[in-house]
Amino acid sequence: MCDSKTHTWQEAFKVLGINYNPDGTLNREIQIPMEDATPTADPKQPNQLALSTDIPLSPYNKVYIRLYIPAKTPTYTKLPLIIYLHEGDFVLFSASTVIFHEFCNNIAG
């Protein structure tokens, strides 16, 4: 039989490097590489696959949707819609996290 101990959410947050604020928001102590949205073509990136922009969903909680479109799309071209939801509710990561930003860039391109 396995000995199991119940842990509190405070203990879990400490291990994950997360601070719980009195207003209910969370801050991460761990610095994760982030990437800004790229709403315009970058002349230094001739092979840029996609453009992206952040659309506020809930400014109070700093929740946003990052929208991606191919960088080179003929005018009046219908594009498929892909909705990518990251599991884990972005507790540790966000759409700005480099790995997710690059993944979505590649899908859009």
N, CA, C and O atoms as CSV, one atom per row, in Angstrom:
chain,resi,resn,atom,element,x,y,z
A,1,MET,N,N,0.836,-1.175,0.000
A,1,MET,CA,C,0.000,0.000,0.000
A,1,MET,C,C,0.880,1.238,0.000
A,1,MET,O,O,1.935,1.265,0.634
A,2,CYS,N,N,0.445,2.243,-0.705
A,2,CYS,CA,C,1.205,3.482,-0.883
A,2,CYS,C,C,0.780,4.514,0.149
A,2,CYS,O,O,-0.412,4.731,0.369
A,3,ASP,N,N,1.756,5.144,0.775
A,3,ASP,CA,C,1.470,6.250,1.677
A,3,ASP,C,C,1.263,7.503,0.840
A,3,ASP,O,O,2.160,7.896,0.094
A,4,SER,N,N,0.123,8.128,0.946
A,4,SER,CA,C,-0.085,9.368,0.198
A,4,SER,C,C,-0.428,10.480,1.174
A,4,SER,O,O,-1.199,10.300,2.116
A,5,LYS,N,N,0.164,11.620,0.919
A,5,LYS,CA,C,-0.068,12.786,1.759
A,5,LYS,C,C,-0.827,13.814,0.937
A,5,LYS,O,O,-0.516,14.028,-0.234
A,6,THR,N,N,-1.799,14.437,1.530
A,6,THR,CA,C,-2.536,15.495,0.854
A,6,THR,C,C,-1.752,16.795,0.968
A,6,THR,O,O,-1.306,17.179,2.049
A,7,HIS,N,N,-1.594,17.461,-0.169
A,7,HIS,CA,C,-0.877,18.730,-0.193
A,7,HIS,C,C,-1.851,19.877,-0.411
A,7,HIS,O,O,-2.911,19.699,-1.011
A,8,THR,N,N,-1.490,21.032,0.070
A,8,THR,CA,C,-2.334,22.213,-0.113
A,8,THR,C,C,-1.989,22.901,-1.430
A,8,THR,O,O,-0.926,22.663,-2.003
A,9,TRP,N,N,-2.890,23.750,-1.903
A,9,TRP,CA,C,-2.603,24.505,-3.125
A,9,TRP,C,C,-1.453,25.466,-2.886
A,9,TRP,O,O,-0.709,25.786,-3.813
A,10,GLN,N,N,-1.296,25.934,-1.646
A,10,GLN,CA,C,-0.190,26.836,-1.337
A,10,GLN,C,C,1.148,26.118,-1.523
A,10,GLN,O,O,2.105,26.708,-2.023
A,11,GLU,N,N,1.215,24.844,-1.120
A,11,GLU,CA,C,2.440,24.071,-1.305
A,11,GLU,C,C,2.721,23.852,-2.792
A,11,GLU,O,O,3.865,23.944,-3.237
A,12,ALA,N,N,1.669,23.565,-3.552
A,12,ALA,CA,C,1.832,23.360,-4.996
A,12,ALA,C,C,2.323,24.645,-5.657
A,12,ALA,O,O,3.226,24.604,-6.492
A,13,PHE,N,N,1.738,25.783,-5.293
A,13,PHE,CA,C,2.161,27.060,-5.874
A,13,PHE,C,C,3.630,27.344,-5.554
A,13,PHE,O,O,4.370,27.841,-6.403
A,14,LYS,N,N,4.046,27.026,-4.331
A,14,LYS,CA,C,5.439,27.263,-3.949
A,14,LYS,C,C,6.388,26.449,-4.826
A,14,LYS,O,O,7.403,26.967,-5.291
A,15,VAL,N,N,6.064,25.186,-5.052
A,15,VAL,CA,C,6.891,24.315,-5.889
A,15,VAL,C,C,6.926,24.827,-7.329
A,15,VAL,O,O,7.969,24.779,-7.980
A,16,LEU,N,N,5.792,25.316,-7.825
A,16,LEU,CA,C,5.699,25.797,-9.209
A,16,LEU,C,C,6.207,27.231,-9.382
A,16,LEU,O,O,6.279,27.730,-10.505
A,17,GLY,N,N,6.558,27.893,-8.280
A,17,GLY,CA,C,7.050,29.264,-8.375
A,17,GLY,C,C,5.948,30.256,-8.696
A,17,GLY,O,O,6.150,31.195,-9.465
A,18,ILE,N,N,4.777,30.045,-8.101
A,18,ILE,CA,C,3.625,30.914,-8.367
A,18,ILE,C,C,3.244,31.632,-7.080
A,18,ILE,O,O,3.152,31.014,-6.019
A,19,ASN,N,N,3.020,32.947,-7.179
A,19,ASN,CA,C,2.543,33.739,-6.046
A,19,ASN,C,C,1.065,34.056,-6.247
A,19,ASN,O,O,0.655,34.506,-7.317
A,20,TYR,N,N,0.278,33.819,-5.213
A,20,TYR,CA,C,-1.150,34.141,-5.234
A,20,TYR,C,C,-1.326,35.541,-4.655
A,20,TYR,O,O,-0.921,35.795,-3.521
A,21,ASN,N,N,-1.924,36.445,-5.416
A,21,ASN,CA,C,-2.132,37.826,-4.977
A,21,ASN,C,C,-3.494,37.973,-4.304
A,21,ASN,O,O,-4.411,37.208,-4.604
A,22,PRO,N,N,-3.642,38.945,-3.399
A,22,PRO,CA,C,-4.918,39.148,-2.695
A,22,PRO,C,C,-6.112,39.389,-3.635
A,22,PRO,O,O,-7.249,39.081,-3.280
A,23,ASP,N,N,-5.854,39.942,-4.839
A,23,ASP,CA,C,-6.964,40.194,-5.765
A,23,ASP,C,C,-7.333,38.962,-6.594
A,23,ASP,O,O,-8.190,39.037,-7.475
A,24,GLY,N,N,-6.683,37.824,-6.310
A,24,GLY,CA,C,-7.002,36.588,-7.012
A,24,GLY,C,C,-6.132,36.309,-8.227
A,24,GLY,O,O,-6.231,35.233,-8.817
A,25,THR,N,N,-5.279,37.256,-8.614
A,25,THR,CA,C,-4.400,37.029,-9.760
A,25,THR,C,C,-3.162,36.260,-9.309
A,25,THR,O,O,-2.881,36.147,-8.116
A,26,LEU,N,N,-2.433,35.738,-10.283
A,26,LEU,CA,C,-1.227,34.971,-10.000
A,26,LEU,C,C,-0.025,35.614,-10.665
A,26,LEU,O,O,-0.141,36.180,-11.752
A,27,ASN,N,N,1.122,35.530,-10.023
A,27,ASN,CA,C,2.392,35.962,-10.610
A,27,ASN,C,C,3.342,34.778,-10.592
A,27,ASN,O,O,3.375,34.008,-9.633
A,28,ARG,N,N,4.111,34.641,-11.657
A,28,ARG,CA,C,5.110,33.579,-11.741
A,28,ARG,C,C,6.472,34.133,-11.344
A,28,ARG,O,O,6.873,35.201,-11.808
A,29,GLU,N,N,7.174,33.415,-10.495
A,29,GLU,CA,C,8.543,33.792,-10.150
A,29,GLU,C,C,9.505,33.306,-11.219
A,29,GLU,O,O,10.545,33.922,-11.452
A,30,ILE,N,N,9.160,32.201,-11.869
A,30,ILE,CA,C,10.015,31.611,-12.892
A,30,ILE,C,C,9.924,32.475,-14.152
A,30,ILE,O,O,8.827,32.755,-14.636
A,31,GLN,N,N,11.061,32.890,-14.677
A,31,GLN,CA,C,11.084,33.696,-15.893
A,31,GLN,C,C,11.065,32.764,-17.113
A,31,GLN,O,O,11.974,31.957,-17.309
A,32,ILE,N,N,10.032,32.892,-17.909
A,32,ILE,CA,C,9.839,32.046,-19.078
A,32,ILE,C,C,10.023,32.917,-20.318
A,32,ILE,O,O,9.488,34.024,-20.368
A,33,PRO,N,N,10.771,32.442,-21.326
A,33,PRO,CA,C,10.949,33.254,-22.544
A,33,PRO,C,C,9.609,33.563,-23.211
A,33,PRO,O,O,8.797,32.670,-23.451
A,34,MET,N,N,9.399,34.839,-23.502
A,34,MET,CA,C,8.151,35.304,-24.113
A,34,MET,C,C,8.438,35.937,-25.470
A,34,MET,O,O,9.555,36.378,-25.743
A,35,GLU,N,N,7.417,35.972,-26.305
A,35,GLU,CA,C,7.525,36.558,-27.648
A,35,GLU,C,C,6.349,37.508,-27.843
A,35,GLU,O,O,5.198,37.122,-27.642
A,36,ASP,N,N,6.634,38.751,-28.235
A,36,ASP,CA,C,5.575,39.713,-28.520
A,36,ASP,C,C,4.848,39.326,-29.804
A,36,ASP,O,O,5.398,38.640,-30.666
A,37,ALA,N,N,3.616,39.775,-29.910
A,37,ALA,CA,C,2.867,39.586,-31.156
A,37,ALA,C,C,3.582,40.340,-32.278
A,37,ALA,O,O,4.288,41.316,-32.026
A,38,THR,N,N,3.398,39.886,-33.506
A,38,THR,CA,C,4.043,40.507,-34.667
A,38,THR,C,C,2.954,40.955,-35.647
A,38,THR,O,O,2.678,40.259,-36.624
A,39,PRO,N,N,2.332,42.120,-35.390
A,39,PRO,CA,C,1.204,42.557,-36.220
A,39,PRO,C,C,1.582,43.047,-37.619
A,39,PRO,O,O,0.726,43.124,-38.500
A,40,THR,N,N,2.852,43.374,-37.826
A,40,THR,CA,C,3.283,43.832,-39.146
A,40,THR,C,C,4.491,43.009,-39.597
A,40,THR,O,O,5.238,42.468,-38.781
A,41,ALA,N,N,4.658,42.932,-40.904
A,41,ALA,CA,C,5.781,42.171,-41.461
A,41,ALA,C,C,7.102,42.817,-41.040
A,41,ALA,O,O,7.240,44.040,-41.047
A,42,ASP,N,N,8.048,41.989,-40.682
A,42,ASP,CA,C,9.365,42.451,-40.275
A,42,ASP,C,C,10.307,42.321,-41.466
A,42,ASP,O,O,10.574,41.204,-41.909
A,43,PRO,N,N,10.821,43.441,-42.001
A,43,PRO,CA,C,11.703,43.370,-43.161
A,43,PRO,C,C,12.977,42.563,-42.908
A,43,PRO,O,O,13.617,42.093,-43.849
A,44,LYS,N,N,13.340,42.405,-41.635
A,44,LYS,CA,C,14.526,41.614,-41.290
A,44,LYS,C,C,14.232,40.113,-41.321
A,44,LYS,O,O,15.144,39.293,-41.208
A,45,GLN,N,N,12.946,39.758,-41.475
A,45,GLN,CA,C,12.528,38.356,-41.492
A,45,GLN,C,C,11.854,38.034,-42.834
A,45,GLN,O,O,10.627,37.961,-42.891
A,46,PRO,N,N,12.618,37.842,-43.904
A,46,PRO,CA,C,12.005,37.603,-45.216
A,46,PRO,C,C,11.189,36.312,-45.282
A,46,PRO,O,O,10.307,36.182,-46.132
A,47,ASN,N,N,11.472,35.365,-44.402
A,47,ASN,CA,C,10.739,34.095,-44.404
A,47,ASN,C,C,9.694,34.025,-43.286
A,47,ASN,O,O,9.337,32.940,-42.825
A,48,GLN,N,N,9.213,35.185,-42.862
A,48,GLN,CA,C,8.222,35.238,-41.791
A,48,GLN,C,C,6.966,34.493,-42.228
A,48,GLN,O,O,6.397,34.786,-43.280
A,49,LEU,N,N,6.536,33.532,-41.418
A,49,LEU,CA,C,5.397,32.696,-41.773
A,49,LEU,C,C,4.057,33.338,-41.486
A,49,LEU,O,O,3.115,33.197,-42.266
A,50,ALA,N,N,3.966,34.052,-40.355
A,50,ALA,CA,C,2.660,34.561,-39.932
A,50,ALA,C,C,2.781,35.913,-39.246
A,50,ALA,O,O,3.844,36.304,-38.763
A,51,LEU,N,N,1.658,36.607,-39.222
A,51,LEU,CA,C,1.517,37.844,-38.458
A,51,LEU,C,C,0.599,37.519,-37.285
A,51,LEU,O,O,-0.253,36.637,-37.384
A,52,SER,N,N,0.772,38.223,-36.191
A,52,SER,CA,C,-0.090,37.969,-35.035
A,52,SER,C,C,-0.408,39.272,-34.335
A,52,SER,O,O,0.349,40.241,-34.399
A,53,THR,N,N,-1.542,39.271,-33.668
A,53,THR,CA,C,-1.943,40.434,-32.890
A,53,THR,C,C,-2.691,39.958,-31.655
A,53,THR,O,O,-3.342,38.913,-31.681
A,54,ASP,N,N,-2.601,40.717,-30.581
A,54,ASP,CA,C,-3.295,40.376,-29.344
A,54,ASP,C,C,-4.595,41.163,-29.249
A,54,ASP,O,O,-4.615,42.380,-29.430
A,55,ILE,N,N,-5.679,40.450,-28.964
A,55,ILE,CA,C,-7.003,41.051,-28.831
A,55,ILE,C,C,-7.444,40.882,-27.379
A,55,ILE,O,O,-7.577,39.752,-26.909
A,56,PRO,N,N,-7.675,41.991,-26.655
A,56,PRO,CA,C,-8.080,41.871,-25.247
A,56,PRO,C,C,-9.421,41.142,-25.114
A,56,PRO,O,O,-10.392,41.463,-25.798
A,57,LEU,N,N,-9.447,40.164,-24.225
A,57,LEU,CA,C,-10.676,39.443,-23.932
A,57,LEU,C,C,-11.231,39.929,-22.602
A,57,LEU,O,O,-12.434,40.150,-22.461
A,58,SER,N,N,-10.335,40.094,-21.625
A,58,SER,CA,C,-10.702,40.615,-20.314
A,58,SER,C,C,-9.539,41.476,-19.826
A,58,SER,O,O,-8.633,40.980,-19.156
A,59,PRO,N,N,-9.565,42.775,-20.167
A,59,PRO,CA,C,-8.449,43.655,-19.778
A,59,PRO,C,C,-8.191,43.680,-18.269
A,59,PRO,O,O,-7.048,43.842,-17.840
A,60,TYR,N,N,-9.234,43.524,-17.470
A,60,TYR,CA,C,-9.061,43.552,-16.012
A,60,TYR,C,C,-8.120,42.437,-15.560
A,60,TYR,O,O,-7.252,42.645,-14.712
A,61,ASN,N,N,-8.308,41.244,-16.140
A,61,ASN,CA,C,-7.478,40.096,-15.765
A,61,ASN,C,C,-6.298,39.890,-16.709
A,61,ASN,O,O,-5.566,38.908,-16.590
A,62,LYS,N,N,-6.119,40.812,-17.637
A,62,LYS,CA,C,-5.038,40.728,-18.630
A,62,LYS,C,C,-5.126,39.437,-19.455
A,62,LYS,O,O,-4.112,38.810,-19.764
A,63,VAL,N,N,-6.354,39.059,-19.802
A,63,VAL,CA,C,-6.589,37.880,-20.629
A,63,VAL,C,C,-6.792,38.358,-22.063
A,63,VAL,O,O,-7.548,39.296,-22.315
A,64,TYR,N,N,-6.115,37.711,-22.987
A,64,TYR,CA,C,-6.222,38.111,-24.379
A,64,TYR,C,C,-6.213,36.890,-25.284
A,64,TYR,O,O,-5.848,35.788,-24.874
A,65,ILE,N,N,-6.620,37.113,-26.512
A,65,ILE,CA,C,-6.569,36.092,-27.557
A,65,ILE,C,C,-5.492,36.539,-28.533
A,65,ILE,O,O,-5.465,37.701,-28.938
A,66,ARG,N,N,-4.613,35.634,-28.910
A,66,ARG,CA,C,-3.608,35.963,-29.918
A,66,ARG,C,C,-4.091,35.389,-31.250
A,66,ARG,O,O,-4.263,34.180,-31.399
A,67,LEU,N,N,-4.303,36.277,-32.203
A,67,LEU,CA,C,-4.801,35.908,-33.528
A,67,LEU,C,C,-3.637,35.848,-34.499
A,67,LEU,O,O,-2.819,36.767,-34.552
A,68,TYR,N,N,-3.560,34.768,-35.268
A,68,TYR,CA,C,-2.489,34.565,-36.255
A,68,TYR,C,C,-3.092,34.481,-37.654
A,68,TYR,O,O,-4.154,33.887,-37.843
A,69,ILE,N,N,-2.417,35.073,-38.626
A,69,ILE,CA,C,-2.785,34.920,-40.031
A,69,ILE,C,C,-1.503,34.702,-40.835
A,69,ILE,O,O,-0.438,35.172,-40.434
A,70,PRO,N,N,-1.592,33.995,-41.962
A,70,PRO,CA,C,-0.388,33.822,-42.780
A,70,PRO,C,C,0.168,35.184,-43.207
A,70,PRO,O,O,-0.599,36.107,-43.481
A,71,ALA,N,N,1.466,35.309,-43.262
A,71,ALA,CA,C,2.099,36.575,-43.635
A,71,ALA,C,C,1.838,36.927,-45.096
A,71,ALA,O,O,1.716,38.102,-45.443
A,72,LYS,N,N,1.754,35.929,-45.933
A,72,LYS,CA,C,1.535,36.178,-47.359
A,72,LYS,C,C,0.259,35.472,-47.801
A,72,LYS,O,O,0.261,34.277,-48.098
A,73,THR,N,N,-0.823,36.231,-47.837
A,73,THR,CA,C,-2.115,35.684,-48.234
A,73,THR,C,C,-2.674,36.513,-49.376
A,73,THR,O,O,-2.774,37.734,-49.257
A,74,PRO,N,N,-3.043,35.868,-50.489
A,74,PRO,CA,C,-3.666,36.627,-51.583
A,74,PRO,C,C,-4.958,37.298,-51.106
A,74,PRO,O,O,-5.664,36.758,-50.256
A,75,THR,N,N,-5.258,38.465,-51.651
A,75,THR,CA,C,-6.467,39.198,-51.284
A,75,THR,C,C,-7.702,38.348,-51.550
A,75,THR,O,O,-7.747,37.593,-52.521
A,76,TYR,N,N,-8.691,38.472,-50.695
A,76,TYR,CA,C,-9.987,37.785,-50.799
A,76,TYR,C,C,-9.870,36.261,-50.738
A,76,TYR,O,O,-10.719,35.553,-51.281
A,77,THR,N,N,-8.859,35.771,-50.102
A,77,THR,CA,C,-8.701,34.331,-49.929
A,77,THR,C,C,-9.372,33.912,-48.628
A,77,THR,O,O,-9.120,34.500,-47.576
A,78,LYS,N,N,-10.222,32.902,-48.700
A,78,LYS,CA,C,-10.831,32.373,-47.486
A,78,LYS,C,C,-9.792,31.529,-46.762
A,78,LYS,O,O,-9.086,30.723,-47.368
A,79,LEU,N,N,-9.716,31.734,-45.457
A,79,LEU,CA,C,-8.747,31.006,-44.639
A,79,LEU,C,C,-9.477,30.081,-43.670
A,79,LEU,O,O,-10.566,30.412,-43.201
A,80,PRO,N,N,-8.895,28.940,-43.369
A,80,PRO,CA,C,-9.512,28.079,-42.351
A,80,PRO,C,C,-9.342,28.711,-40.975
A,80,PRO,O,O,-8.429,29.506,-40.752
A,81,LEU,N,N,-10.219,28.353,-40.074
A,81,LEU,CA,C,-10.136,28.836,-38.701
A,81,LEU,C,C,-9.703,27.674,-37.824
A,81,LEU,O,O,-10.350,26.627,-37.795
A,82,ILE,N,N,-8.616,27.866,-37.118
A,82,ILE,CA,C,-8.132,26.861,-36.173
A,82,ILE,C,C,-8.125,27.522,-34.804
A,82,ILE,O,O,-7.531,28.585,-34.626
A,83,ILE,N,N,-8.773,26.903,-33.853
A,83,ILE,CA,C,-8.762,27.409,-32.486
A,83,ILE,C,C,-7.894,26.471,-31.666
A,83,ILE,O,O,-8.202,25.289,-31.509
A,84,TYR,N,N,-6.820,27.010,-31.154
A,84,TYR,CA,C,-5.881,26.221,-30.357
A,84,TYR,C,C,-6.037,26.615,-28.898
A,84,TYR,O,O,-5.782,27.759,-28.523
A,85,LEU,N,N,-6.456,25.664,-28.082
A,85,LEU,CA,C,-6.590,25.901,-26.654
A,85,LEU,C,C,-5.499,25.115,-25.936
A,85,LEU,O,O,-5.432,23.890,-26.033
A,86,HIS,N,N,-4.667,25.821,-25.231
A,86,HIS,CA,C,-3.572,25.194,-24.492
A,86,HIS,C,C,-4.140,24.572,-23.221
A,86,HIS,O,O,-4.802,25.247,-22.432
A,87,GLU,N,N,-3.879,23.294,-23.033
A,87,GLU,CA,C,-4.322,22.645,-21.799
A,87,GLU,C,C,-3.598,23.251,-20.614
A,87,GLU,O,O,-2.464,23.711,-20.741
A,88,GLY,N,N,-4.231,23.252,-19.495
A,88,GLY,CA,C,-3.592,23.740,-18.285
A,88,GLY,C,C,-3.947,25.185,-17.989
A,88,GLY,O,O,-3.425,25.771,-17.041
A,89,ASP,N,N,-4.825,25.761,-18.786
A,89,ASP,CA,C,-5.340,27.112,-18.529
A,89,ASP,C,C,-4.262,28.177,-18.462
A,89,ASP,O,O,-4.470,29.218,-17.838
A,90,PHE,N,N,-3.114,27.947,-19.087
A,90,PHE,CA,C,-2.017,28.912,-19.103
A,90,PHE,C,C,-1.605,29.344,-17.705
A,90,PHE,O,O,-1.237,30.500,-17.498
A,91,VAL,N,N,-1.664,28.426,-16.742
A,91,VAL,CA,C,-1.219,28.752,-15.392
A,91,VAL,C,C,0.282,29.005,-15.398
A,91,VAL,O,O,0.757,29.958,-14.781
A,92,LEU,N,N,1.032,28.149,-16.100
A,92,LEU,CA,C,2.476,28.329,-16.145
A,92,LEU,C,C,2.940,29.022,-17.415
A,92,LEU,O,O,4.028,29.596,-17.434
A,93,PHE,N,N,2.153,28.985,-18.461
A,93,PHE,CA,C,2.565,29.550,-19.745
A,93,PHE,C,C,1.430,30.395,-20.307
A,93,PHE,O,O,0.347,30.456,-19.726
A,94,SER,N,N,1.681,31.045,-21.439
A,94,SER,CA,C,0.649,31.847,-22.085
A,94,SER,C,C,0.857,31.785,-23.589
A,94,SER,O,O,1.790,31.143,-24.071
A,95,ALA,N,N,-0.014,32.451,-24.320
A,95,ALA,CA,C,0.139,32.511,-25.777
A,95,ALA,C,C,1.431,33.230,-26.152
A,95,ALA,O,O,1.922,33.073,-27.270
A,96,SER,N,N,1.980,34.008,-25.241
A,96,SER,CA,C,3.235,34.726,-25.491
A,96,SER,C,C,4.467,33.866,-25.252
A,96,SER,O,O,5.569,34.241,-25.653
A,97,THR,N,N,4.299,32.732,-24.611
A,97,THR,CA,C,5.433,31.852,-24.362
A,97,THR,C,C,6.006,31.412,-25.705
A,97,THR,O,O,5.266,30.997,-26.597
A,98,VAL,N,N,7.309,31.505,-25.840
A,98,VAL,CA,C,7.975,31.263,-27.120
A,98,VAL,C,C,7.526,29.961,-27.776
A,98,VAL,O,O,7.218,29.949,-28.968
A,99,ILE,N,N,7.484,28.875,-27.025
A,99,ILE,CA,C,7.161,27.583,-27.630
A,99,ILE,C,C,5.754,27.579,-28.248
A,99,ILE,O,O,5.560,27.007,-29.320
A,100,PHE,N,N,4.779,28.203,-27.592
A,100,PHE,CA,C,3.416,28.226,-28.120
A,100,PHE,C,C,3.278,29.246,-29.250
A,100,PHE,O,O,2.566,29.006,-30.226
A,101,HIS,N,N,3.960,30.383,-29.115
A,101,HIS,CA,C,3.918,31.393,-30.167
A,101,HIS,C,C,4.498,30.813,-31.470
A,101,HIS,O,O,3.910,30.971,-32.541
A,102,GLU,N,N,5.638,30.152,-31.369
A,102,GLU,CA,C,6.261,29.565,-32.554
A,102,GLU,C,C,5.414,28.443,-33.142
A,102,GLU,O,O,5.305,28.327,-34.363
A,103,PHE,N,N,4.815,27.619,-32.291
A,103,PHE,CA,C,3.954,26.539,-32.755
A,103,PHE,C,C,2.775,27.102,-33.562
A,103,PHE,O,O,2.476,26.622,-34.655
A,104,CYS,N,N,2.118,28.118,-33.013
A,104,CYS,CA,C,0.961,28.717,-33.704
A,104,CYS,C,C,1.400,29.458,-34.966
A,104,CYS,O,O,0.676,29.462,-35.962
A,105,ASN,N,N,2.572,30.081,-34.935
A,105,ASN,CA,C,3.125,30.711,-36.150
A,105,ASN,C,C,3.275,29.684,-37.255
A,105,ASN,O,O,2.919,29.945,-38.404
A,106,ASN,N,N,3.801,28.518,-36.914
A,106,ASN,CA,C,4.005,27.469,-37.911
A,106,ASN,C,C,2.672,26.929,-38.451
A,106,ASN,O,O,2.565,26.624,-39.639
A,107,ILE,N,N,1.677,26.812,-37.602
A,107,ILE,CA,C,0.359,26.353,-38.080
A,107,ILE,C,C,-0.229,27.388,-39.034
A,107,ILE,O,O,-0.770,27.031,-40.080
A,108,ALA,N,N,-0.123,28.679,-38.676
A,108,ALA,CA,C,-0.727,29.739,-39.482
A,108,ALA,C,C,-0.007,29.914,-40.817
A,108,ALA,O,O,-0.626,30.263,-41.822
A,109,GLY,N,N,1.299,29.670,-40.819
A,109,GLY,CA,C,2.102,29.891,-42.036
A,109,GLY,C,C,1.883,28.782,-42.997
A,109,GLY,O,O,2.467,28.781,-44.081
